[in-house]
Amino acid sequence: MDDLHPGREAPRPPAEPRALDAVDRAILDQLTEDARRSVTTIAENVHISRAHAYNRLARLQADGVITKYTALVDPLKAGLRSSAYVTLKVRQQTWRDLRERLRAIPEVHHIALVGGDFDVIILVRAVDNTDLRRVVFDQLQSMPGVLDTQTFLVFEDLDTR
């Protein structure tokens, strides 16, 4: 029972994440290379049975290790010719609301809360510089809680995975 709130259960500490073994990591490597790989192919490549691969995949999903399956899109071929990393200095108490506002902007492709000289870094992909300018000046800088922004243009993207 919670001493501060009689009648209410004390909050449980978060469960320790289950350690990943070599098989889990091999399955994750297979999916990172190609998320469309069949379970049969993964099982063959990792040298386990198909049933074992299904069970491992189900556990990795249930444990939140695998959060979703997605396609890696070439931004230039998708018509997104202008990209930038934008850093934000924000009022700390506004982070949760700000996070949801950032998620709602289609041009925002990645959001990270970080430590250092700024609080948040986001990856913005736009059709051109005019569109990028609109996102930075009209949307990001006008958000409640955003104190300052700095924009770093991306000249070339290299995916390392």
N, C-alpha and C positions, 0 to 999 in steps of 0.2 A: 504494500500500500504506500502511496505517496504521502510523506509527512506534511507537505505544504498544502495538499488538497485531499482531505480525508474522504475516503470512499472511492478514490480514483487510483488506478494502478500506476505505479512508478514507471516512467518511460524506460523501455529496454534499450540497452546500448546497441548500436548497429551491429549486425552479425558480421563476423570476419569473413571476407571473401574467401571462397574455396581456392586453394592453390591449384594452378594449372599445371598439368604434367606434360610430358613430351608429346603424348598423343593429342591432347587438347591444342597445344601450340602448332602441331603439324596440321590439324584440321583448320585452325585459324589461318595458317599460311596458305592452305589450299583455297580457302574462300577469299582471302585477300587478293590472290592472283586472279581468281575468276569466281565471283559470287554465284554464277549460273551453273557451276559444276554440279553434276548429279551426285547424290549420296553414294551411288555405286562407284563412281570414279574416285570420289574422295576416299572411300573405304579401300579401294585397290591401291591408291597412291600412298596411303598411310599404313597399309598392310594390316588392316583390321576387317572384321566381318561387317557386312552391310548393316545388320541389326545393331552391332556395337556403335557404328557410325551414327545411326539414327538416334540411339540413346545419348551419345555424347553431344550431338547437335541440340537435342531437346534440353539437356542439362545446361549447355552453354547459353541457350536462349532463356531458360527459366531463371538462371542466375544473373541475367542481364549482361553477360559478357558480349554476346551478339545482340545488338539492339535493333538492327534492321539490315535489310539487303537492299543495295542500291547500285545504280550505274554510275560510272565515272565518265563525265561528259567533258569533251574538249571545249572549253569556253569559246575559242575563236570560231570553230566550226559550228557552234550553236549561236553565233551572231553576237557574242558578248566580247567586243573588241577592246573594252576599257576596264581595267581592274586596278584596285588600290586596296592597301591595308590602311584602315583609318583607326587611329587611337583616340580614345575618349577619356577625359577626366570627368568623373561624375560625383555627385553627392552620394555618399555611401548608403544612406537610408533609402535611396531611390532605385537601388539595383534590381530588385525583383520586378517592379513595374517596368523599368527600363528594358530589362531582358525580354519581357513579353512584347513590348513595342518594337524592339529590334527584330524579333522573330517574325513579326508581321510584315516586314519590308521584303518584298520578293528579291531585291538585288543583294540582300545580305546573305552571304553563303556560309559564313562561319563566325561564331561569337566566342570570345574567351575572356573570362575575368582573370586578370593577371596582377602581379605585384610589380612595383617599380615606379617609374616616373609618370605612368598613366595607369588607369584602372581597367580599361576594356580595350581589346583590339578586335576589329572585325574585318572580314574580307568582303569587299563590295565588288560585284561584277555588273557592268552596265553595257548597253549597246554601243555607246560612244562617250566622249568626254562631256558633251552637253548633258547626257543622262546622268553621268557620274556626278557632275556638278549639282544637278537637281537633288540627287539623293543626299549628298554631303551638306549642301547649304540649306535646302528647303526642309529636309526631313531630319537628319541627324542633329544639326546644330540648333534646331528649334525645339528639340525634345526637352520636356521638363526634366531637370536633374543633370543635364549635360552642361558642364562648365567650360570645356575646351575640347577642340578636336585638332588632330594633325593628320594629314593625308600623305601617304607614300605610294606613288604610282608603281605599278608592276610592269616591267618591260618584257619579262619572259617568265613563263610558268614551267616548272619541271615537277612532275609527280614522281615521288621516290618509291611509291608502293606499286 
